[in-house]
Amino acid sequence: MTEARRLLASSRLVTLTGIAGVGKTRLALRVATDAQRAFDDGVWLVEFGERREPQLVPERVAAALGLREQSAVPTMQFLTDYMSTRNTLLILDNCEHLIDAIAKLAETLLRASPELRILATSREPLAIGGEAVLRVPPLTFPTSEEATKPRALAQYEAVNLFTERAAAAVPGFELNESNRDQVVAICSELDGLPLSIELAAARLRAMSIDQILELLTDRFRLLTGGSRAAPDRQQTLRMSIDWSHDLCTPTEQQMWRRLSIFSHGFELDAAEAIAAPDLTPTYLLDVVAALVDKSILIREEHDGIVRYRLLKTLRDYGRQRLHEAGEYANLRRQHRDWYQDLVWKADHEWIGPNQTAWIGRIDRERPNLHDALEYCMTEPGEAEDGLRIAYSMYRFWGSRGLLNEGRLWLDRTLAAQGGEPTADRVKALFAAISLAANQGDVAAGKVLVAEAYEIAARLEDSEIEVVVALADAILALFSGETQKTMQLSHKILDTVRAGPDRPLHIQTLLALTMGAAVLGERREAVEYSDEVIAITTECGESIYRSYALSFRGLALWRDDPEDTVPLFRQALQLSEGVDDLLGVAIGTEGLAWTTTLQHEYWRAAVLLGAAESLWLAVGYESMGIKKLHSNRGESRTQLLRALGPRTFESAVHLGAGLALSEIVTFAVEDRLPEESSAERSSTDLTPREQEVAELVARGMTNKAIADQLVISQRTAQGHVEHILAKLAFNSRTQIAAWVIEQGKAARNDAV
């Protein structure tokens, strides 16, 4: 409203645009009501929603103004004469289906009437000179994580609207702990669209909130029966979307349904290859721009990257049209093929200057890649492609600290493939072993290694034998069999040096570097890490170079702490540059040990707390290599003795609350951002910790919490321990009491 009023004060034509049911008319009427005192000759509403004749547009305006037809004078001429001296605001409502005629009328009237202002509502702009366009977005709604904060829900418009309309449908309805998750899910499923939310809330007269949520999978049948006062096209959600569809050209309709194949957005190259192979890039851009103008597509830009997406409601509608057109099956396969090629290219260019760009692209495309994986697991004969996609993604999962996600998809694709002994299965097993090892899940890793050896023996493929040997070497490193790691890695080193697979070459060198660090073989650690640094520096790679620097630091920190600190700092900067959570965790942990050795006790305790929170974020409680665990224990003991329990816990708490960029800033520059100072509240829990605290208050055990949040029991225990430390409590009962008090405070605030 504020922005609309501001635009109306500075522009003579303001058009409110947005998708059907977003509230354009309601907003226009409210703005006009607030502005009516500024117009001596009044504010007039002209409704075009049910009108279809473009030649009668001037007559419709004249009728709304209460003017009688003048037989001797054309209506348009009469209107311009009448309006020429009047200080008036015209509201032209629902212009989209008569856009050309209304644009011509508006341009003529504005030219003839210097005191006239026009506020229009349309699903696309009028596109005439001097027009100011304000896109009306859907109402804000919370994420599922934010649903755990009762106080926070009151700030979301969609939740408030649903609650108000639900109370009107069922007197006594109120938002509470028993229904808040369902309300949030409904608002999310409906994209915060007011029309959809009102239709859903009205269904409470006959259905429970759980039934409404369940039936939203068929939202166009469910969301009927709107207000009798609403225009016909808004009586049901289906009619409202049909109205938008009918206003599109055949090519735009085709693109709408084809673009619905994308989950949560796409970039132009994907749209061109999958949905528009028969259109030129220039014509495709024109069609996409038209769909943006008509409020079908949403354009989003982050860090210079433009993406487009359909709201869920419009995507579901498009999918229905796609099925009706008989195009869905073919397009789904094309979607899978294109994204398989995308991750294959990313994997093959991983060691190179485009690594950061590829990480960003894969991160943006995760929903589409998940769809591609689902396709492979559900379509007969496609499981092998699922293994290829999952293997191509595993380095991304590792770099992002998404170890749980990676293991889940690898487990599922391996299960879907059914155990057929293929080279792709061995590569997927290698990826699963690597992620399991990094989480310290040695038992699972050993089962996978045994299967990999069995398949390799049947295939008799030398390249596959190398992959299996490296998988076994990596697992041995994390299971405490370091000599085995060195033997296996040495055995394949010459082969991978001569081969074309640079990631395999580098991973072998890193296994040797870390193995040498664990065994205290400093010269070997430096030699192998130098080789990795030379390869990665030459081609502009960051992630493996960061690991090489950190692993070298882990070999040298006890004997040469002064020279080791710069290694960890450089590694942290490289890891932050590509947002590599795992790399930052390793570097921060090593730097914490080193600064303890240098007697920088408070700084070391902050770093230790930061490292602990990072390990929790990647799904493990500490660095997974068993022979390095004692280093943390030594540091904690020394820090507790030097600082005392209270100061130590305060510093650890401070470190645990730092964001990724803040951790690196503190580690590299020895500087805490102002917002991360020691004065932070002791109740400053992260969203995940707040969620865990709520579950503790419900009396759930660590195992139950782990099952609820799909995390390991060890991770759940770590979260509980962090909560206890931050709140200075020593029992779960105290956490429960605190959560109850927070709820009371929220209710008091609401009152």
N, C-alpha and C positions, 0 to 999 in steps of 0.2 A: 504494500500500500504506500509506503514511504517513497519507494522508487517510482511508482506510477504517478504519484502526485508531483514529484520533482520533474519528471519528464513532461507532464502536462503543463507545468508552469513555464517550461522553456521551449516546447514544441507545440505547434498547432494541430498536429496529427500524431496521436499515440495509438499503436496497435498492440493489443495484448494477444500473444500467440501461445499455443500449447495444445496438447493432445485432448481428445474428447474426455469430458468429465473431470478436467483438472481444476475447474472453478474460475474460468475466465469471466463469464457473465457476472457471477456473484462478486468478483473483485471489482469489475467495472462499475457495477451499481453502487457498491460501497464507496468507491473513490468519488463517483459523481455526487452521491449524497453529501459527502464531506465538502465538496467543492461548490455546491449550488449557490452559496451566497456570493460567489465571485462573478456570477453571470446574471446580469440585470434582466435579460429576456428569457431566463429559464434554462432548465436541463431537460432534454427530450430523448426518450428511448425509442429507437426504431428497430424492431425485431424482424429479421429476415429468415429465421430458422425454418419456417414452414412454407416459405415462398420459393417458387421455382422459375419465375418468368423474369429474365434479365431486363426486358424492355419495360417492365413495370416498376423498376427500382425507384425512379423519381416519384411515381405515384404513391409508393409505400411511404416515402419520407414525408410527402405532403399530407398524407392521411394521418401520420403520427403527429404532425404539427397542428392538426385540426383545420387544415386548409381545404376549402372546397375546390373542386375542379373548375378551371376557367376554360370554357370551350374555345375561345378565340386565341388563346395563348398556349403554346406548348408548355407542359408541366415543368420541364427543366428550366425554361426561361422564367416562368413564374417563380420558381423556387429561388433562383439567383437574385431576382429583383427583390423578393421578400426578405431574403437573408442579408442583403448587402449592408444594411445599417444596424443589424441586430448583434447584440453581445450574448451569444448562445453557445451551449455545449450540446453537441449531438452525440448520442451513444448509438453506434451502428453495430448491432449484435448479430453474431453468427454470419459472417460475410463469406466464408470459404467457398460455398457453392455458387456464389454470384460475384466472384472476386473481380472479374474484369469490369463488369458494369458498375459495381460499387466504387472501385478505384477511380473510374472515370468521373462518377458523380462527386466523389470527395475532392478530387483535384479541381473540378470546375467550381464547386462551392467555396473552397478555400481561396481560390484566386479572386472570386467576386466578393467575398465577405471578410474583410480584415479583422473583424471582431469575433469571428467564428472559430471554435476549436472542436475537434472531433476525437472521440475516444472509441476505437473500434475493437471488436473481438473477432478473432479468426484463427483458423488452424494454420494459416500461412500469412505472411505480410501482404499489404496492398501493393507494395513495391512502387511507390510514387515519391517524387521529390519531397524532402522535408519530413519524411516519416521517421518517427522514433519507435523502435520495436522493443517490447519487453516480453521476454519469454517467461511464462508462468510455470514454475516447476511443480512437480508433485509435492505433497506434504512430506516433511521430514519424518523418518521412522528409525528406531534403534536397531542395532545389530543384536544377534542372539546373546552375545557376550554382555552387552549393555543392559539386557533385560534383567540381569541379576542385581541391578542398582535401582531400587524402588524410587528413590528421590530423583534419579536422572530421567525416569520415564515421563515425568510431568513436562519436560521441555520439548517433547516431540509432538508435533502438530497432529500426525496421523493417529497416534494413540489417544490424544484428547478427543479428536473427532469421533473415533469409534466408541469411546467410553460414553460420550454425550448422547450419541444416537442410540447406543445400546440401552442406556437408561431410559430414553424415550420409548423404546420398543418394549422393554421389560422393566417396569418401575422397580427400583431397588438395586439394579445392577451397578456394581462398582468394581474398579480395578483392584485386585488383591493378589496375594501370593499364589492362590490356587488357579488363577486364570491368566496371569500376566504373560506367561510364556506363549500361550495360545494367541493372545491379543497381539503380541509383538510379531508372531509368525504370520498372522493374517495380514497385518499392515505391511509386512515385508513382501508377502506373496502378491499383494495388490499394488505394489510399487508406490504406496502412499497416495493413490488416486482417490480424491474425495468421493466421486460418484460411486466407484467400486466399494469403498469403505461404507458408505451410507446404505448401499444395497445389501452388503453382507450383514451389517448391524441389524437391518430390518428383519433378516431371517431368524433372529433370535426369538421372534414371536412363536416360531414353530419348531426350532431346532436348538440343540445345545451348542456351545461354542466349540466343543471337540468335533461335532458333526460338521459344522461349517468349515473348519480347518481341513477336515478329511475330504470334503466334497469340492474344495477349491481346485482339485485336479481337473474338474469339469466346470470351471468357473462360469462359462457362458450359459449353462443351464441353471446353475445355482443363483446367479445374480440377476434376478428378475423381480418385478413388482416394486418399482420405484414410486415416487410421489405422483399422484394423479395430476398435480399441477405442473409437472415437468413436461417439456416437449416430448412428442412421441418418440423421437430418436433417443431420448434418455430414459425411457421407461425400463429398458434392460441394457445391460452392458453390451450384449451382442449387437443390439440395434445401434448403439452409439458407435461401436467400432466399425460396423457395416457402413455407417454414414461416412466415416473417414475413408474407408476403402473405396467407396463409390466415387469419391472426389479425386481419386488418383487416376492417372492415365494407365492404359493397359501395361505399358513397360514398367511404370512405377509399381503397379500391383504385382507384376511378376517379380520384381526385385524385392519387394516387401516379403513375399512368401519365401523366396530363396534365401534371403539374408536371415530368416528365422532359424536357419540351420546352425548359426553361431551361438554359442553360450557366452553370455556376458561380454559381447563386443567383438569387434574385428577391426583390422586395418585394411587399407585399400588393396594391397597386394593380394591378400587372402580373398577378398570379395571378387576381385577381377578373375582369379584363377578358378574359384569354386562356384560362384553364383552368376558370373557374367562373362563366360568365355566367348560369347557371341557379340559382346559389345566392345567398342574401342575404349581405351583408358579415359579419353576425354569425355566420351558420351557417358560412361559409367559415373564419372565425377559429377556430371550434370544431373544424372538421375539421383545420386546420393544427396546432392545439394538440394534437389527438389523435395526429397523425403525429409530432410532436415527442416526445410522451410515449412512443410506441411505437418511438422511435429510428430512424424512417424519415427524418425531416427533422432537420437540424442548424440550430439557431437561433444566429445570430451578431449581435453588436451592437458597432458602432464609432461613436464620436462621436454617440451618441443615435439612430443609424439601425439598425433591425432588419432583417436579411435572413435568408432561409432557403435551404438548399441540400441537395441529395441527394449522398451520396458517389457517386463515379463508378460503382462497382459497382451501386448501387441505381438510378442514372440509366439505365445500360445495360439493366437488367432492366425498368425502367419503359418505356423506348423499345420494347423487344420487345413488351411488352403493348400499347403504343399502336398498333403496327403490326398486331398480331393483332386489335385492336378496330376496325381500319379508320379510326382517327381521326387518324393521323399527318399526312397531306397537308393536311387542313383546318386542323389546329392549327398546323402550320408556317407556313401563310399568315397566320393570325391573329397569330401571334408576329411575323412580319415587319411586318404592318400596324401593330401597336401600337407597335413600336419606331421605325418610320418616323414615326409621329405624335409620339412622344416627342422625337426629335431635331429635328423641324420646330418644335415648340413651344419647345424650348431655343434654337434659332437665332433665333426671332422675339422671344424675351424676353432675348436676350443683352445688349442695351444696356438695363440696368435693375438694380434692387436685388436681383434673384434670381440674378444672374450667378454668385456663389460657389456657391449651392446647385445650380445647373444643372451647373457644372463637376464638383462632387462626384458628382452623380447619373450623368452621362455616364461618368465614370471608373469608377464601380461597375458600370455596365452594358456595359462594353466587350466582354466575351465574348458577351453576347447580341446586341449590335450587329454584331459580326463574323459571327455566325451569320446575322443578317438580310441582311448584304451577300453572304454566300456563297449564300444562297437566291436572291437577285436575279441572281447570275451563273450559276447552274446551272439555273434553271427557265426554260424558253422564254417569251419575252415579258415578262420581269420586269426586264430590264437597265436600263430607264429609271428605275425606282424605285431601283435601286442608285446611279445618279448623284445622285438627290435626297438619299439618305441620306448619301452621301459628302460632298456639298456642305454639307449641314447640319452635318456634323461637323468641317469643316476648321478653323473658328475654335477649336474645342476642341483639335485636334491642335497648332495653333500655340501656344496658351496653355500647353500641357503640355510643350512642347519635343519633341513626338512627330512631328517633321518626316518622318523616314524612314517611320514607320508610315503617316502620312497620304498621303505620295506613293505608297507601295505600293498602298494601297486605291484611290486615285484612278486610278492607272495601270491597275489590274485592272478597275475598273468601266468606265473609258473603252474598254478593249479589248473587254470583254464586250458593250458596247452596239453596237460595230461601226462607228461613224462616222456614224450617221444624223444629219443636220443639225437639231438641236432646240435649244430654249432651255435645256433642262436640261444638254445636253452643253456648251454655252458656259459655263454657270455652273461646271460641274465643271472645265472647262479653266481658268477664272479661278482656282479654288482651287488647282489643280495648279501654275499659273504662280506664284502667290503663295508657295507652300511652296518651290518650286524656287529662286525668287529669294532667299529668306531663307537658303538654303544655298549661294548663290553659283553655282548650276548654270545659268548664263546660256544655254549651248548648248541644253539641254533646254527651257528656257523659251521660246526663240525659235521652236523648232519648234511648240510649243503655241500661241504667239501667232499664228503664221501660219495655223494651222488655225482658230483662233477668228475671225480677220478673214474668212476664206473663208466660214465658216458665217454670220456676221453679214450679209455681203453677200447671201447667198441668202435669209435670213429677212426682211430689210428691216424690222427691229424696232428702234425708237429706244432702248428700254430695254436691249436686248442690245448695241447699239452703245456705250452708255455703259459697260457692264460690260467690254467688250473694250478700250476706250480706257484704263480704269483698270488693267486687267491689263498692258497695254503700258507704261503710265506707271510701274508698280511695277517691272517688269523693267528698264526703262531706268535707273531709279535705281541698281539693283545692277550694271548693266553699264557704268556710268560716263557714261551719256548724260543728264546731269542737266537740261540745257536742254530736252531732249525730255520729260522727266518734268514739268517746269513747264508746258510748252505744252499737253500733253495734259490735265493736271489742271485748268488754268485753263479749258480749253475746255468741260469737263463740270461745273464747279463750280456754276454757277447751276442747272443741271438737277438735280443731286443734292441741292442745298439745298431745292429745291421738291418733291422726290419723297418717297415714303413710306419708302424704304429707308435707315434711319439708319446701319447699318453701312457702306453704300456711301458715304454722305455723310462719315462720320468718316474712313474710309480714304483718301478723296480729300484731305481736310484734312491728314492725317498725311503723305501723299506730298508735299504742298506744304511742310509744315513741315520734313521731312527734306531735301527738295531745297534749300530756302532755307538750311538749316544747312550743307550741303555747299558751296553757292555763297558763303557768308559774308554772306547777306542777313539780318541780325539782326532788323530791324524786321518783315519778312514772317514770319519764323519765329515771333516772339512773337505776331503777329496771328493766324496760323492755329492755333497751339497754344492760344491763349486761347479760340478758338471751340470746339475740342474739349473743353477743360477745362470750359467753361460747360455744354455739352450733357451730358457724362458726370457732372459733379458734381450737376447737378439731378436726375438719375435714379438716382444711387447706383452708377454703373458704375465698375470699377476698372482693367481691363486697358488699354483705350485711353487712359484718363486717365494711367496710368503711362507709356505710350509718348509721349504728348504732353509730359509733364514731362521725360522723358529726351531727346527730340528737341530741345526748347528748350535743355536743358543743353548738347547737342552744338553748338548754334549760338552759345552765349555763353561757353563755358568758357575760351577763350583770353583774352578781353577782360575778363571779370568773374568770376574764379574764386570769390571770396568769396560772391557771390550765387548761383553755380551749384551749389555743394555741397548746399545745402538742396533744390534741385530733384531731384538724383539720389537723395538720401536719402528724400525723399517717394515718389519713383517706386519705389524698392526696397521700401519698406514696403507699398505698394499691390500690387506684384507678388507679394511673399511671402504676402500675405493670401489670394491666389487660387492660390498655388503655381505661378506662371507662370515657368517656367525661362527662357524667352526674354527676358522683361522684366527679370528679375534679371541676366541676362548683359549686356544693353545698359547698364543702370544701373551695374553694377560696372565695366564697361570704361570708361565715361565718367568715373566717379569716380577710377579709377586714373590717367587722364591728368591730371585736374584737380589731384589731390594731388601728382603729380609736379611740376606747374607751381608748386605752393605749397612745394616743397622738403621735403615729408614723405616722404622717400625710402623708408624701410623699409615704412611703411604702404602706399605706392603699389605696391611690389613684391609685397606680400601680396595686394593687390587684383588685380594683374595676373595672378598665379598662379591666383586664384579665378576670374577671368574666363576664362582659358584652359581650365580644367576644365569650366566651364559651357558654353562653346562646343562642346567635345568631346561633352558630354552631349546637345546638340541636333543633333549631326551635322555640325558645321562647325568649322573651326579658329579663326575670328575673325569679327568683325562683317563681314557680307558686302559692304558698300558699298566699292568699290575706293578711292575718293578719301579714305576715312577710314583705310585701312591704314597710311599713313605716320605717323599719330599714334601708333600702337602702337610702330612702329620707333623714333620719336623718344624715346618714354618709356623703352623698353628701353635705348637707348644712354645716355641721361642717368642712368638708375638704375644701370647697370653701372659707369659712371664714378664716380658718387657713393658707391656701396656697396662696390664691388669684387666680383669674380665669386663668391667663396664666400658672402658675406653675401647677395648678390642671389639666388643659387640657393636658399639656405636659406629666404629669405622667400617666393620663388615656390613652393617645395615646400610650405611651410606653408599658403599660400593654396589650393593645388590640393587639399589634403587636407580642407578645410573642407566641412561639409554646408551645404545651402541656408540653413537658419535661422542657422547660425554665420556665414556670409558676410554676411547682412543685419545681424546683431548687430554684427559688426565694422565694417561700413560705416557704420551709423547711430550706434552708441554708442561706437565706437573701443574695443571690448572683446572680448577673446578668451575664450571659455569655458574652464574649467580643463582639460577633456579635449582641448582643441585647442591646448595650449601648445607652445612651441618645443621642449620635451623629447620630443616624439613620436618614435617609433622611425623610423629611416631606411628600414626595411623595411615601413612601414605602407602597403601597396598596397591600393587599392580592389578589390572583387571582380572588376570588369572588367579591371583592370590585372593582377591575379593570373592571370586566364584568358589574357590576352595573353602574359604572361611564360611560361606553360606552353607556349603554341604556338610562341613564339620558341625555347624549349628543344628543341622537336621539329624545329627547322631550317626552319620555315616562313617564307616571305617576307611582306612587308607585304600583297602582293596575295592570297596564300593565306590569311592571317589574315583579311583583309577578306571574302573569299568564305565562310570558315568561320563567321564571326560575323554575316554579313549587314550589314556596315557599309561605308562608303566606304574606299578605300585611304588617303585623306588622314587619315581618322579613326584608322585603324589605326596610321599613322605617328605621329600625335600621341600615342597611347597609349604607343608604344614610347619616344618621346622623354621622356615623363613618367616612365616606369619608370627610364630611364637617369639622369634627374636625381635622382629620389628615392633611388636606390641608390648614387648617386655613381659610376656606371660610365661607360665611354666606348665599349663595344662590345657587340654582341649575344652574343658568346661569353661575356662575363662574366655576362650574364643567365642563359644556359644553365647555367653552372657553379653559380650561386646557386640556381637551381631544383633542381638535382640535390642540393645540400647540404641544401636544405629538405626534400627527400624523405627523405634519410638521417636527418635529425633527427626526422622524423615516425615513421619505423620504430623508431628508438631509443626514442622516447617510448612507442610501443606496447609494446615489450619491457619 
